[in-house]
Amino acid sequence: MKLVIDESRCKGCNLCVLVCPYGIFREGTELNSRGIVAPVLDRPERCTNCRLQALYGRMLCGVCHMICPDQAISWIDEKPFEPHRVEVEF
């Protein structure tokens, strides 16, 4: 699974930046095509849903998805053998 932000739906409220317990979002710095500064994924490899959802078969956190008033945050399936970085924390 891979986390994505749909910039066509995002209004730049940055609630996801505030609530994410893993710190994977940061405030954006550039205007998108609609003139909105949308948040960006800083370290998406820290997201437990992205790393472990296939293993456990259920949502583990999803706070960013629940808090987003515009439903602009979602997870998509990755292509087979798509390279991705995984961060292990101790």
N, C-alpha and C positions, 0 to 999 in steps of 0.2 A: 504494500500500500504506500501511496505517496500523497502528501498533503499539498493542496493547491488553493490559491486565492483567486477567485473569479473577479478580476478588476472591473468588469462591466457591471457588477452588482455592488461592489464595495463603495462605501461613502466616506471612508477614511476616518472613522470614529476612534480607531485604535483601541477598542475594548479588548481585542485579542492580545494585544501587547501587554495590557495590564493584568489579565487573568491567567495567562499561560504559566503553569508551575515549572515548566522546563525551559522557559526563556528562548523559545524558538522564533519568536517574532521580534521585529524592531520597527520603529517608525520609519516610514519611507522618506526619501529626500527629493524625489523627482515627480513632477506632475504626469499623470497618465493622459490618455486621449480625451477624457472627460474633464480634465482640469482638477483632478483630485489627487492628493498625495496618499496613496494606499500603502499600508504596511507591507513589509517584505519578509520573506523567510530568512532568518539569520543563520540558524543552525537546525534545519529540519530533521537531521539525523538523530536528534535527541527526543523526538516525539515517540512516546511509547506505542501509540496506535500504529504508526508507520512501521515500527520495528516488530511488534509482537501480535498484531491483530490476526495475522495468518496462523500463528502458533496457537492462540487461545480461541480464535473464532468469535470474538466479541470486542466491543469498544472498551477500552481501558480508562480513558480519561474523557476526551471529547468536550472539554470545557470551552475551548475556542469556538467549536461548532455550535454549542448551545447558546453562547453569549452573543453571537453575531446576529444583529437585528436584521440584516439583509440576506442571510443565508449564503454568504459569499465564500465560506470555507467548507471544503469537502475533501474526501480522500478518493483517490482513483487507483485502479490497479496498475501496477507497473508492467511494462513489457517483459517477457521472459528474458532473463540474463541481462537486464538493463543494469549497468553499473551504478552503484550507490554507496555512499559512505555510511558506516555504522559507527557510532561512538559508544564505547563501553565506559560506564562510570563505576567507580568503586566507593 
